[in-house]
Every structure is written in structure tokens, then in C-alpha cells.
Amino acid sequence: MLQSSTKFYEQLPAKCCNRCGETVEELADCYHTECYKCSETVFYPLSPIFLSMYNTAIQE
């Protein structure tokens, strides 16, 4: 019996950076294979609340 497509995608393992192994955020229109730190990419969030959360995570 076939499982639903939703259940299939929920069971896939988290995507990881090819260099450091850190979990990479999956985006619908992007195919990143490295995290922002390893690719030395500057990320400009659209939401001010995400900006504060992102800066807190970096400082820890």
C-alpha cells in the first residue's frame, strides 16, 4: 500500500551542510548544500524578529 506524499516528506532526514554537518534550513526555492557560515553568505532576514533570534544564536 502506498503512503501519502505528506507522510513521505515528513519522514525524510534533515538536510545537512556538506562541510560541517550542521542542519541546513530547507527553503522551497533553494538548493543549498552548505550552511551560511561555511558558504560565507550574508543573510538579510525580512522579519525584524527573526533578525533578533538569528543574532542571539550567533552570539552563543
C-alpha positions in Angstrom: 0.0 0.0 0.0 1.3 3.5 -0.9 1.8 6.1 1.8 0.7 9.6 1.4 3.1 12.1 -0.1 2.9 14.3 3.1 4.0 11.4 5.3 6.8 10.6 2.9 8.2 14.1 3.0 7.9 14.3 6.8 10.0 11.2 7.2 12.9 12.4 5.2 16.0 13.2 7.2 17.0 16.8 7.9 19.3 18.3 5.2 22.9 18.8 6.5 25.8 21.0 5.4 28.3 19.2 3.2 31.3 20.8 5.1 30.4 21.0 8.8 27.3 18.7 9.1 25.1 21.4 10.7 21.4 21.2 9.8 20.6 23.5 6.9 17.2 25.3 6.7 15.3 23.9 3.7 13.7 26.5 1.5 11.1 25.8 -1.2 13.1 27.6 -4.0 16.7 27.0 -2.9 19.0 24.0 -3.1 21.8 25.0 -0.7 24.3 22.3 0.2 26.3 24.4 2.7 25.2 26.4 5.7 25.5 30.2 5.8 28.7 30.0 7.9 30.5 27.6 5.6 29.5 29.4 2.4 30.3 32.8 3.9 27.0 34.1 2.8 25.4 37.2 4.3 21.8 36.5 5.2 19.4 39.5 5.3 16.2 38.4 7.0 12.9 40.1 6.1 11.5 39.9 9.6 12.9 42.0 12.5 12.0 39.3 15.0 14.0 36.7 13.0 16.9 39.1 13.0 17.0 39.3 16.8 16.7 35.5 17.0 19.5 35.0 14.5 21.9 37.4 16.2 21.2 35.8 19.6 22.1 32.3 18.1 25.3 33.6 16.6 26.5 35.2 19.9 26.0 31.9 21.9 
